[in-house]
């Protein structure tokens, strides 16, 4: 069944936050050979959500796709390097572990490193996993090394992401988009007119009307087109992920730029610490059923490491997604399509993969339901995979005696996550699935970080004896250490990007 429609001649992006300008910059590049006009409509009056400062390494692919150089982005957004996330207090007060953007160790005789590590652990050798991961070492020592400088060995396989000022990032993308022919209209949308294919036009408060063939809804939590105009319902995941509020308070930077995000647990959620060059992004995420807004703000203020430089930004959200991400001629990108709480900094990568998927399925005519169906199936899977990974952080917690955390440990896991945990428990096996954002090393960092170990070690690891393994592990540790010693201080690297460090 093919939708009867004319060729697509115009794409209108509603919203000028991170999602809107990422969409504009990406589509302007990828569709540049087609006679398609791209317009962004947003409202300065309404503003943007104003948070979203930490990314995952895929951001580097996005920057390459839109032809932005990393040094330019670091300079324009007061950005810093991120090698992963430090989780503090999730396994109880004083406990911590690191989720790195890199591999652990090297396999031997076709057997994955973690099986040998588990075997040594079972034999009483408590070897810190982070000693076998270059990204962890760079993060903990405050160093910078570009991934490409360590070729040829799995030991050198790591990557980095960026922290950046979200407003400055949107401005940078806006400049780029306008230079690449995107039109911009500043106006508040007050009405949406529907047609046979979906949305036909939007009316602005000043009386102007904007028409379009395809619509990208980047209007934020309000979901003006996908949710309101198209009436697509929201799939609410609060029964799994009950945190529903956040407060952000940036403060002046004390000049220490740790190359990682910190996520510190508190009695009803967690706090983030994101170091930028000019300031530190701080925020508290919490369950409103377990903590009042006043108490949450007090808790955040008590932990700030510098002087606040803005009023608190108070946010409410519901973890979940729209039942359809693409309905008729409307595709939701960013918060309008769904939101997974920011524990693993996944919203921006979801924007990016939505755009990649949309271009891969780009219809030369208006909304084709067959393409939309594929898009929707893939989008739901991607959201579910990330939800499961985030949920593992909560479910595996070891904070006892706090109602929020006790309830999280007692949750009935979704089948998709329960199967992963059982396979790990039974034999140290990672279950891999289509549209996984997080790969084996990420799952290993969580299982090991929470002390969730398999019931028995793998017989595959028995092909190497304990002494042989200890020698091989010592060699790996030395190689990682040698590589880390070739790195420069993160602060020096930032200074070389032409900015203060
Ligand atoms: P918004 O920024 O809200 O933009 C919406 C746009 O729509 C605005 O331009 C607005 O003017 C426009 N608009 C709305 N209504 C109208 C109207 N009637 N007429 C005209 N224009 C209109 N993501 C990460 O990847 N990493 C993180 O570390 C991270 N941390 C987060 C922390 C919190 C507490 C929250 C809530 C989110 C976080 N996110 C994070 C998510 C990230 O902030 C968003 O994914 C990202 O900013 C994209 O937002 P958006 O562009 O979809 O929406």
Boltz pocket constraint, residues with backbone or C-beta under 6 A from the ligand:
constraints:
  - pocket:
      binder: B
      contacts: [[A, 14], [A, 15], [A, 16], [A, 17], [A, 18], [A, 19], [A, 20], [A, 41], [A, 42], [A, 43], [A, 44], [A, 46], [A, 47], [A, 48], [A, 49], [A, 50], [A, 51], [A, 52], [A, 53], [A, 54], [A, 55], [A, 166], [A, 187], [A, 188], [A, 189], [A, 190], [A, 218], [A, 219], [A, 220], [A, 221], [A, 222], [A, 224], [A, 246], [A, 247], [A, 283], [A, 315], [A, 317], [A, 333], [A, 334], [A, 335], [A, 336], [A, 342], [A, 345], [A, 346], [A, 347], [A, 348], [A, 349]]
      max_distance: 6.0
